[in-house]
Protein backbone atom coordinates (compact mmCIF):
# COMPACT_ATOMS: atom_id res chain seq x y z
CA UNK A 1 0.00 0.00 0.00
CA UNK A 2 2.90 2.37 0.77
CA UNK A 3 4.33 2.01 -2.74
CA UNK A 4 0.90 2.70 -4.24
CA UNK A 5 0.34 5.85 -2.16
CA UNK A 6 3.83 7.10 -3.04
CA UNK A 7 3.24 6.56 -6.76
CA UNK A 8 -0.15 8.29 -6.60
CA UNK A 9 1.28 11.24 -4.66
CA UNK A 10 4.11 11.73 -7.19
CA UNK A 11 1.66 11.51 -10.09
CA UNK A 12 -0.56 14.21 -8.58
CA UNK A 13 2.38 16.43 -7.66
CA UNK A 14 3.71 16.20 -11.21
CA UNK A 15 0.43 17.74 -12.37
CA UNK A 16 0.40 20.49 -9.73
CA UNK A 17 3.99 21.65 -9.23
CA UNK A 18 4.82 22.77 -12.82
CA UNK A 19 1.89 25.21 -12.99
CA UNK A 20 2.01 26.32 -9.34
CA UNK A 21 5.73 27.14 -9.37
CA UNK A 22 6.05 28.66 -12.83
CA UNK A 23 8.14 25.70 -14.00
CA UNK A 24 5.76 24.99 -16.87
CA UNK A 25 5.99 28.55 -18.24
CA UNK A 26 9.80 28.42 -17.97
CA UNK A 27 10.03 25.10 -19.83
CA UNK A 28 7.56 26.18 -22.52
CA UNK A 29 9.64 29.31 -23.11
CA UNK A 30 12.86 27.29 -23.34
CA UNK A 31 11.63 24.21 -25.21
CA UNK A 32 8.62 25.48 -27.14
CA UNK A 33 5.06 24.33 -26.47
CA UNK A 34 4.99 21.29 -28.85
CA UNK A 35 8.12 19.72 -27.37
CA UNK A 36 7.04 20.51 -23.82
CA UNK A 37 3.62 18.94 -24.37
CA UNK A 38 5.19 15.83 -25.91
CA UNK A 39 7.66 15.40 -23.04
CA UNK A 40 5.05 16.12 -20.39
CA UNK A 41 2.59 13.67 -21.95
CA UNK A 42 5.30 10.99 -21.99
CA UNK A 43 6.09 11.63 -18.34
CA UNK A 44 2.40 11.55 -17.42
CA UNK A 45 1.86 8.22 -19.17
CA UNK A 46 4.93 6.74 -17.46
CA UNK A 47 3.78 7.93 -14.04
CA UNK A 48 0.27 6.64 -14.67
CA UNK A 49 1.68 3.24 -15.62
CA UNK A 50 3.64 3.25 -12.36
CA UNK A 51 0.50 4.08 -10.37
CA UNK A 52 -1.47 1.30 -12.07
CA UNK A 53 1.32 -1.24 -11.51
CA UNK A 54 1.61 -0.25 -7.84
CA UNK A 55 -2.17 -0.48 -7.43
CA UNK A 56 -2.15 -4.01 -8.88
CA UNK A 57 0.38 -5.09 -6.24
CA UNK A 58 -1.43 -3.46 -3.31
CA UNK A 59 -3.56 -5.56 -0.91
CA UNK A 60 -7.14 -6.17 -2.04
CA UNK A 61 -9.76 -4.89 0.43
CA UNK A 62 -13.30 -5.22 -0.90
CA UNK A 63 -15.77 -2.43 -0.07
CA UNK A 64 -18.60 -3.61 -2.33
CA UNK A 65 -18.82 -6.70 -4.55
CA UNK A 66 -18.39 -6.48 -8.33
CA UNK A 67 -21.56 -7.07 -10.35
CA UNK A 68 -22.93 -6.66 -13.89
CA UNK A 69 -24.59 -3.42 -12.76
CA UNK A 70 -21.35 -1.81 -11.57
CA UNK A 71 -19.43 -3.15 -14.58
CA UNK A 72 -21.99 -1.55 -16.90
CA UNK A 73 -21.26 1.96 -15.59
CA UNK A 74 -17.95 2.48 -17.45
CA UNK A 75 -19.37 0.76 -20.54
CA UNK A 76 -22.05 3.46 -20.66
CA UNK A 77 -19.95 6.43 -19.52
CA UNK A 78 -16.70 5.87 -21.39
CA UNK A 79 -18.00 6.64 -24.92
CA UNK A 80 -18.63 10.24 -23.81
CA UNK A 81 -15.23 10.43 -22.10
CA UNK A 82 -13.49 9.03 -25.18
CA UNK A 83 -15.29 11.43 -27.51
CA UNK A 84 -14.47 14.44 -25.32
CA UNK A 85 -10.80 13.48 -25.06
CA UNK A 86 -10.45 12.70 -28.76
CA UNK A 87 -12.05 15.99 -29.76
CA UNK A 88 -9.93 17.91 -27.24
CA UNK A 89 -6.73 16.51 -28.75
CA UNK A 90 -7.42 18.25 -32.07
CA UNK A 91 -9.44 21.33 -31.04
CA UNK A 92 -7.53 24.45 -29.87
CA UNK A 93 -8.70 25.53 -26.42
CA UNK A 94 -7.85 28.96 -24.97
CA UNK A 95 -9.80 28.32 -21.76
CA UNK A 96 -8.47 25.15 -20.16
CA UNK A 97 -6.07 22.23 -20.18
CA UNK A 98 -5.62 21.04 -23.73
CA UNK A 99 -3.28 19.54 -26.28
CA UNK A 100 -3.49 22.55 -28.61
CA UNK A 101 -3.19 25.84 -26.77
CA UNK A 102 -4.65 29.06 -28.10
CA UNK A 103 -4.88 32.69 -27.02
CA UNK A 104 -7.75 33.40 -29.39
CA UNK A 105 -10.66 33.74 -26.96
CA UNK A 106 -12.96 34.37 -29.91
CA UNK A 107 -12.34 30.86 -31.26
CA UNK A 108 -14.84 28.92 -29.17
CA UNK A 109 -16.34 26.10 -31.18
CA UNK A 110 -16.71 22.36 -31.33
CA UNK A 111 -15.95 20.49 -28.12
CA UNK A 112 -14.92 23.74 -26.36
CA UNK A 113 -18.48 24.99 -26.91
CA UNK A 114 -19.78 21.78 -25.33
CA UNK A 115 -17.62 22.37 -22.24
CA UNK A 116 -14.57 24.54 -21.73
CA UNK A 117 -12.90 21.68 -19.84
CA UNK A 118 -13.19 18.64 -22.15
CA UNK A 119 -9.90 17.02 -21.06
CA UNK A 120 -10.70 17.37 -17.36
CA UNK A 121 -14.24 16.09 -17.86
CA UNK A 122 -12.93 13.08 -19.80
CA UNK A 123 -10.55 12.37 -16.92
CA UNK A 124 -13.30 12.86 -14.33
CA UNK A 125 -15.78 10.61 -16.14
CA UNK A 126 -13.15 7.91 -16.61
CA UNK A 127 -12.19 8.01 -12.93
CA UNK A 128 -15.73 8.13 -11.53
CA UNK A 129 -16.96 5.30 -13.76
CA UNK A 130 -14.03 3.05 -12.84
CA UNK A 131 -14.46 3.85 -9.15
CA UNK A 132 -17.98 2.41 -9.32
CA UNK A 133 -16.86 -0.66 -11.27
CA UNK A 134 -13.97 -1.46 -8.89
CA UNK A 135 -15.27 -1.59 -5.35
CA UNK A 136 -12.02 -2.18 -3.49
CA UNK A 137 -10.13 0.22 -1.22
CA UNK A 138 -7.20 0.87 -3.55
CA UNK A 139 -9.51 1.61 -6.48
CA UNK A 140 -11.58 4.01 -4.40
CA UNK A 141 -8.43 5.90 -3.35
CA UNK A 142 -6.99 5.80 -6.87
CA UNK A 143 -10.02 6.75 -8.93
CA UNK A 144 -11.53 8.93 -6.22
CA UNK A 145 -8.29 10.90 -6.06
CA UNK A 146 -8.20 11.28 -9.84
CA UNK A 147 -11.84 12.42 -9.94
CA UNK A 148 -11.30 15.00 -7.18
CA UNK A 149 -8.14 16.21 -8.92
CA UNK A 150 -9.99 16.72 -12.22
CA UNK A 151 -12.91 18.51 -10.53
CA UNK A 152 -10.58 20.84 -8.65
CA UNK A 153 -8.59 21.41 -11.82
CA UNK A 154 -11.57 23.05 -13.52
CA UNK A 155 -11.62 25.93 -11.02
CA UNK A 156 -7.84 26.28 -11.30
CA UNK A 157 -8.04 26.34 -15.10
CA UNK A 158 -10.75 29.02 -14.98
CA UNK A 159 -8.59 31.28 -12.82
CA UNK A 160 -5.58 30.72 -15.05
CA UNK A 161 -7.52 31.49 -18.23
CA UNK A 162 -9.04 34.60 -16.67
CA UNK A 163 -5.58 35.90 -15.76
CA UNK A 164 -4.19 35.06 -19.21
CA UNK A 165 -7.01 36.53 -21.29
CA UNK A 166 -8.09 39.46 -19.15
CA UNK A 167 -11.49 40.04 -17.56
CA UNK A 168 -13.32 41.26 -20.66
CA UNK A 169 -12.13 38.55 -23.06
CA UNK A 170 -12.62 35.87 -20.42
CA UNK A 171 -16.21 36.94 -19.69
CA UNK A 172 -17.13 36.97 -23.37
CA UNK A 173 -15.52 33.59 -24.03
CA UNK A 174 -17.05 31.93 -20.95
CA UNK A 175 -20.48 33.12 -22.06
CA UNK A 176 -20.16 31.00 -25.21
CA UNK A 177 -19.60 27.72 -23.38
CA UNK A 178 -20.09 26.15 -19.93
CA UNK A 179 -18.34 24.11 -17.28
CA UNK A 180 -20.96 21.33 -17.19
CA UNK A 181 -21.04 19.55 -20.58
CA UNK A 182 -23.92 20.69 -22.82
CA UNK A 183 -25.27 23.17 -20.23
CA UNK A 184 -24.47 26.11 -22.49
CA UNK A 185 -25.91 24.27 -25.48
CA UNK A 186 -29.18 23.58 -23.67
CA UNK A 187 -29.34 27.20 -22.51
CA UNK A 188 -28.90 28.36 -26.11
CA UNK A 189 -25.81 30.45 -25.44
CA UNK A 190 -23.03 28.13 -26.64
CA UNK A 191 -20.91 29.00 -29.65
CA UNK A 192 -21.01 26.89 -32.81
CA UNK A 193 -20.69 23.16 -32.29
CA UNK A 194 -19.57 22.70 -35.88
CA UNK A 195 -15.87 21.98 -36.04
CA UNK A 196 -14.02 19.54 -38.27
CA UNK A 197 -11.16 18.97 -35.77
CA UNK A 198 -13.64 18.21 -32.97
CA UNK A 199 -15.67 15.89 -35.17
CA UNK A 200 -12.66 13.94 -36.38
CA UNK A 201 -11.20 13.79 -32.88
CA UNK A 202 -14.44 12.51 -31.38
CA UNK A 203 -14.65 9.74 -33.97
CA UNK A 204 -11.03 8.76 -33.32
CA UNK A 205 -11.73 8.68 -29.59
CA UNK A 206 -14.72 6.41 -30.10
CA UNK A 207 -12.69 4.18 -32.41
CA UNK A 208 -10.01 3.84 -29.73
CA UNK A 209 -12.71 2.98 -27.17
CA UNK A 210 -13.99 0.26 -29.51
CA UNK A 211 -10.46 -1.17 -29.66
CA UNK A 212 -10.32 -1.22 -25.86
CA UNK A 213 -13.56 -3.20 -25.72
CA UNK A 214 -12.34 -5.53 -28.47
CA UNK A 215 -9.37 -6.68 -26.41
CA UNK A 216 -6.88 -3.86 -26.00
CA UNK A 217 -8.05 -3.12 -22.45
CA UNK A 218 -7.48 -6.71 -21.41
CA UNK A 219 -4.08 -6.79 -23.12
CA UNK A 220 -2.95 -3.60 -21.37
CA UNK A 221 -4.55 -3.97 -17.93
CA UNK A 222 -5.47 -7.64 -17.63
CA UNK A 223 -9.20 -6.89 -17.26
CA UNK A 224 -11.92 -7.64 -19.81
CA UNK A 225 -14.60 -4.89 -19.53
CA UNK A 226 -17.17 -7.23 -21.11
CA UNK A 227 -16.34 -10.30 -18.97
CA UNK A 228 -19.78 -10.37 -17.33
CA UNK A 229 -21.50 -10.72 -20.70
CA UNK A 230 -19.24 -13.17 -22.51
Secondary structure, DSSP 8 states (H G I E B T S, - for coil): -HHHHHHHHHHHHHTTHHHHHTHHHHHHHHH-HHHHHHHHHHHHHHHHHHHHHHHHHS---BSS---HHHHHHHHHHHHHHHHHHHHHHHS-BSSSS-SSB---TT---THHHH-TTHHHHHHHHHHHHHHHH--BHHHHHHHHHHHHHHHHHHHHHHHHHHHHH-HHHHHHHHHTS-SSTTHHHHHT-------HHHHHHHHHHHHHHHHIIIIIHHHHHS--TTGGG-
